[in-house]
Amino acid sequence: MNASDPESPPLNLAQTRERIDAIDREIQQLIGERARWAQLVGKAKGELKAAVDYYRPEREAQVLRMVVDRNDGPLTNEEMVRLFREIMSACLAQQEPLKIGFLGPEGTFSQQAALKHFGHSIKGLPLATIDEVFQEVAAGNADFGVVPIENSSEGTVNSSLDLFVTSSLKICGEIELRVHQHLLSRTTRLDEIERVYSHPQSLGQCKAWLRANLPKAERIPVSSNAEAARRARNADDAAAIAGETAAHIYGLKVLARQIEDRPDNTTRFFVIGRELFPPSGHDKTSLLMSVKDKPGALYELLTPFADQGLSMTKIESRPARTGKWEYVFFVEVEGHVEDARMSGAIALASARAAELKVLGSYPVALL
């Protein structure tokens, strides 16, 4: 009988626990060894100033894709990625924790997205507005920021998108977070609720449920779901739409679970930083374009990407703020700015555009 093979004849409980303890010791030893090798990587890079100098999103993306490729269960790909993300996060924090700005206060979905992407061995910086996230990253007070960019049911978060028009920051990554909205309150009675606080996006994601279950309740938009929970904890006739983390932080009861109108409700976030990073092998590039005032101008801008066989995954227009009825276009294309086909297409498009700005090239969200 081979005690290391779970397909061998069954062991008794004591033998099974002994084998698990031995595996735990081996796992712990290997994690320690990995951390020591991570220290050597840091030394090989020389005397650097901060944790951000050691962080390489393209390398992390490659490592996590290999984790998924190797995984044959029984844990899901998502669970395996989460475990490895935390190991990498802890190893990186040996130098110094990354400082990550996000839309606060504590308990927002932006915080959940930051922890999903960077792991828990970071220093989180909850900020009052998305504008402040951009400001703190630009000033160097935060290494990176996490901002919501779009929701699968409510569309683009315009306040985030518009900041890229004037900001010099780059998009360094994307995060997709499955969002479950819960109704939270001090009271346990749904019929006592007269006001519902939440972020405007969340109110929109739950409008059908609110219409059916709280048709007379006032809907009050606030800056974040965590802010909604903070307000709801002060009155028995108030409720908040937020995640379960906010319920724990602010001492609220969950009156109704998963009240979002669509079961696949997902929010996408951008990771913003101060520089572009090399290709990971499976990347996406975001561009900001403005067109010259002539017929077919947008078609001319997009043609080079089609001619190079590059797939465009998103296009959206926003007011340019430079004049009445003038617009800029946000475009996402599969590939990295350093790829030959992408760089060639950008060069041709730049010659035809009034302005073309590379917002970032970054690894495609894994899970």
Protein Blocks (a to p, Z undefined) as FASTA:
>chain_A
ZZklmkbccddfklmmmmmmmmmmmmmmmmmmmmmmmmmmmmmnopafbfklmpcfklmm
mmmmmmmmmpgbjbdfklmmmmmmmmmmmmmmmmoccdddddddehiaklmmmmmmnoja
bccdddfbfklmmmmmmnopafbdcddfbdfklopafklmmmmmmpcbdcfbdcdddddd
ddddfbfcfklpmbdcddfklmmmmmmmmmmmmmmbccdddfbfklmmmmmmmpfkbccd
ddfklmmmnopacfbghkbfbfklccddddddfbdcddehiacddddddddddehklmmm
mmmmmmnopacfbdcdddehlaghiacdddddeddfkbmklmmmmmmmmmmpmbdcdfbd
cdddfZZ
